[in-house]
């Protein structure tokens, strides 16, 4: 049904764009435009319903779809120019704009709310899933599927009776999708449940990533070089405000733990009094009295992190990755949180999946949850996840959410 709806909407978009351009909806009279438009109208719904069916993150899904649309229109523009065929720039721009608006509305407000009907085999993990606000899972009382379901959620780490095993095998044979509870948890929360990790599983996170890590490093350097001319005037202005607001240096250097557990010196704009850590390292609290007036504004909009572009150029950090922690806290967390050190298999970042999803961590429980986000990032590391984080970071910076 959704496939038909998508094709109908895209057909209406092209008809409206044609009417605005030529006062006629008869686009088929111009085959140079009609054929590519029809191809996009059919291919886009197919990609949404088939290729991206497993993509649950709406921002990442939208980024992939928009990238595909932009690539299709770029190829169409190249073809029209090289072939010297008739075309209208107004038609192309209007139809592209309307498709973009439709993708945003559909991805964020319509398709995002259409969830499959799931039932679960009784387990502690399924109970944990049912507590999530965006989950709708009915727990089965016996090994029998009374009502139609799109899938069955099973905790494959727990032992099951022969009756439940036979029931699951029967459902799978009849075409009912069987989902691992840990995978459903990841899809709904963007976190890897620490309770369902093992050494072998974590080792598997880092396979086949070498090529993208090289590309990621190149993109980091290019982005920093591109934005430095724009950020230097802002950095100079902030430096003046910091000096006028409180005594002390403009920059603040601190030892953090980076990739491979190697310490490095991170640089930030100083946002606290110079004696802020006279009694030792400590986490920032809400309305922390150590934060200066200018520092409070900078921390709200993450402006104190701008000097870390220097750490990115030096190769100590990436634009996107788990936030680096102080050595004192790392030692404590490695003792208390299983697999904490695995977040050090990638370079730390100025922004990260945990930051845009969960804000600031001030307790061990908060940190445990953020480690689950960090391991999700390490496990699913990709261009699309990084792009999703960048988009979310822009929203976080503009809103000031989660700062301390």
N, C-alpha and C positions, 0 to 999 in steps of 0.2 A: 504493500500500500504506500509506504513512504517513498519507494522508487517512483511510482506514478506521480505522487505529489511533487517530488523534486523536478521531474521532467516537465510537468505542467507549469510550475513556477518559472523555470528557466525559459520555456517557450513563451510565456507571457512577457518576461523581461525582454527577450529579443523582439517580440512584436511591438512592445511599447517603445523600445529604442528606435526601431525602424519607423514607427509613426512620428516620433519626435524629429527624426532626421529627414524623412521624405514625405510625411503626411500620408503614409500608406503602411499597412502591416504586411504587405506582400513581399517579404524578404526573399522568397524563393525565386524572384525574378533576377536576383543578383547571385548566381551560383558561387562566385568567388568568396562571398561572405556567408551565404546560406549553408553551404556544406560544412565549413569549419564550425559555424554556430550550432548546427545540428549535432556534430560530433561532440562538442563540449557539453551540450545539453544531455546527451546520453552517457558520456564517459564520467561526468562528475557525480551523478547519482550512483553509478556503479562503484566508483571508488569509495564513496561514503558508506555504502551498504556492504561492500565486500572487503576491499583492501583495508579500510580503517575501522572495521567492525570491532576489533580488539582494542582500539585506542580510546581509553576512558577519560583521559585528561582533556577537558574542552579547549583549553588554550593551545595545547600542542596539536590537537586535532584541527583546530582552526588554522594554525600556522601551516600545517601540511597542505590543507585544502587550498589556502590562498596562494601558497607557493606554486602549486600545480596550475592554478588558474593563471597566475602571472606568467609562468613558463609557456602555457598554451598560447596566450595572447602575444607573447614575445615572438614565438615561432610564426604565428599568423602574420604579425606585422612584417617580419623579415621576408616571408613568402610574398606578401602583397607588394612590397617595395621592389624586390628583385624581379618579380614577374611582370611588374608594371600593370597589374590588374586594377580594375576600378575599386576604390574603397573610400570610406568616409571616416576621417579621424574622429569626428563627433560621435558617430555610431559606436566606434570601438571604445571610446572613453566612457560614454554614457552606459553602455551595456556592462563594461567592466566595473564601473562604480556601483551599479545596481546589483550585480552578482556578489560583490564584496559585502554590501549591506545585507543581502539575503543570507550569506554564509554566517555573518556575525549573529543575526537574529536567530537563525535556525540552530546554530551550534551552541550558543550560550543560553537560549531561552526555550527552545522547542525540543530538539533531539536530546539535549542534555537531561531532560526530565523523563524521557522514555526509557525505562529500565526493564530488563527481562524479568519474567516471573520465576523466582528461584525458591526451591525448597531445600532444607538441610537435614543431613543425618545428624542426630544428637551428638554433641561434643562440646568441650569447653571453648574451642575456637569458634564454633558456630554461634555459641552464646555471646562471645565477644563481638562477633560481627553484627549480631542483632541489636547491640547497644549503639551502633553507629547511627547518626541521624539520617544518613543518606542510603541506608540499607533496608531492604524489605525482603526478609527471608522467613518463610514459615517452616518451623521444625516439625518433621514427621514423627508421629508417635509409634508407628510400626512400619516394617518394611513393605509398604504398599503405597503406590501413587494413586490417590483417589481423584485428584483434580489435575488437569493438564498443566505442565510446567515447562519452561524453556531450558531449565538446567537444574542439576542437583549439586549442592555444595557438600563436600566430604573432606574431613580432616584426615589426610592419608598418613599422618604420623601416628594416629591412634589405632589401637587394635580394635577390630570389629568382629562381631559374631558371624558364624557362617551364614545366618539368615540375611544379615545386612550385606555381606559380600555378594551373595547370590542375587540380591535385589539390585545392587549397583551394576553388576555385570549384565543383568537383564535390561536395565534402563539404557546402558551404553549400547547394547546390541540393537535396541529398538530405535536408536537415533537421538535419544535424550542426552544432551551435553552434560558431562561430569566435570565439575570445577574443583580444583584443590582449594581448600579454605584459605590457605596462606596466600595463594595467588589472588583470590577475591579480596582479601584484606589489603594487599598491595594496590589493587586497582581502585579500591574505594578510598583509601587513605593516603596513597603516595608514600607509604612506609613499608619497610621490610620487618615483619615481626621477629624480634630477637629470639622468642621462645621456639621458633621453628627453623632456626639456623643450625648448621653443622659446619665443621671445618671444610668438608668436601664441597658443600654448596657455596660457601664464601669464596673458595679458591676458583670456582667456576665463573665468578663475576668478572674476572679480568682477562678472559680469553678474547682474542680478535679485536683488541682495542688500539693496537699500536698505530695503525694508520690514522685513525681519527685523532688520537692524541697529538700526532705531528701536525695535522691540519689545525687542530685547536690552538696549538702554540703559535702557529703562523697567524691565525685570526686574532689572537690576543695582541701580538706585536703590532699588526696593522691597525687594529682599533685604537690602541694607545697612541700611535703616531698620528692617526687621523684626528683624535679628539684633544690632544695636548694644546694646539693653538687656541681652541675654544675654551679650555679650562684654565689656562694660565692667568688670564685677567681675573677670573673668579677666585683662583687660589691667592693671588696677590691681595685682592680685596679682603678675603677672609683672614689672611695673615695680619693685615693692619687692624682689623677688628679685634683679633685675639690679643695683640699687643696693647691696644687701648683698654681692653676689658679687664685684664688681670696681669700681674707680673709673672714673668717666666718666658721660656722659649715658645716659639710658634709651633714647632714640630715636637712630637713625642715618639720616642723610640722604645720598643719593648721586644723582648725575646719571646718568640712563639715557636711552636713545633710544626714543621712543614712536611713535605712529601718524604716518605721513608723514615719518618721520625727524626729528621735532621732539624736542629734548631736554626732559626734565622731571625734577623732583626726586622720587625715590621715597623712602618712609619705611618703616623696619623697626625692630623692637626690636633694640637692639645685642646681637649675639651673639659679638663678638670684642673683643680688647683695643683700646684707643683708638689704639695705634700699629700696628695691623694692616697698614695700607697706607703705612707710612712710606717704604718703598722703591718705591712705585708700585702700581698695580692688579695683582692676580694672582688666578687661579682658586683656589678652595678645594680642598684635597687631603684624602685620607682621613686621619683622626686629625690634622687640622690643629692645630698647637700654638697658633695664634692664637685659637682658639675657647675661650671661657670655659666653666666647668662648667655654669652655667645655660644658656649659649648652646648647648651641645651637646645638651641636652634639647630646647630650643626648636626647633633646626634639625631634629632627628630627627622631631618631630611637626609641623613647619612652623608653629609658633606665632609665630616671628619675623616672619611675613608678615602678621599680623593688622592692624597699623597701615595697611596698604595699602588698607583699606576707605576711608580718607580720600582716597587717589588715585582710587578708583572714584567717590566722590561728586563729586570735582572734574572728572570726565570724562577724566582722563588715562589711566585703565586701565579694564579690564572684569574681572569675576570670572573669566571664561574667555577665554584667548587666548595667543599665544606669549609666553614670558617675556621681559621687556625686558633688554637687555644694556647694559653700560657703553660709552660712546662709543669708548674706546680699542680695545676688542675688536671693535666693529662695523666700524670702519675696516679692521681686519685681516681680518675675515671677508668683507667685501665685496670685498676684493682677492683672496682665496683661493677663495671658494665662489660658483659661479654662482647667480644669482637669489636671493642671500641677502636683498637689500633688499626683495624682494617680501613678506616676512613682515611688513613695516611697513605694509601696506595695511589692516590691522585693528588695533584697539587691543590693546596688550599685556595680559596677564591675570595674576591672582594664581596661577592654576593653568592648565595647558594640556595639549593632546594629547601633546606630547613629554614633559612631566614625568610623566604617569601611565603612559606606555608605556616610557620609557627612563631615567628618573632624571636624575642630574646629569651634565653634560658637562664633562670636564676636559682634553680635547685637541681638536685640529683635526678628527680623524676622528670623535670623538664629536659635535662640533658639526655636521659635515656630515650625519650621520645624523639629528640633531635637526631640522636645516633641512628634511629630507625629511618628517619628521613635521609640522612647522609648515606647510609648503606643502600637505600633505594636509588639514590643518585649514582653511586658507584656501580651498582648492578645494571642500571638502564642508561648509562652514560652514552649520549648521542648528540648530534647536532640539534635535533628537534627538542630534546629536553633542555639543552642550553638555551635555545631560542625561547622556549616557554619561560624559563627563569628570567631571561632578560626582559621579556614583556611584563612579567609579574613584578620585577624589580622596579621598573618605571612607575607602575601603579603604587607600589609600596613607598617609593621616594616621594611621589607627589602627595600621597595621603598622610605620610608620616606615621603609619601604623607600626606598632611593635617596638618603637624606640624607647631607650631609657637613658 
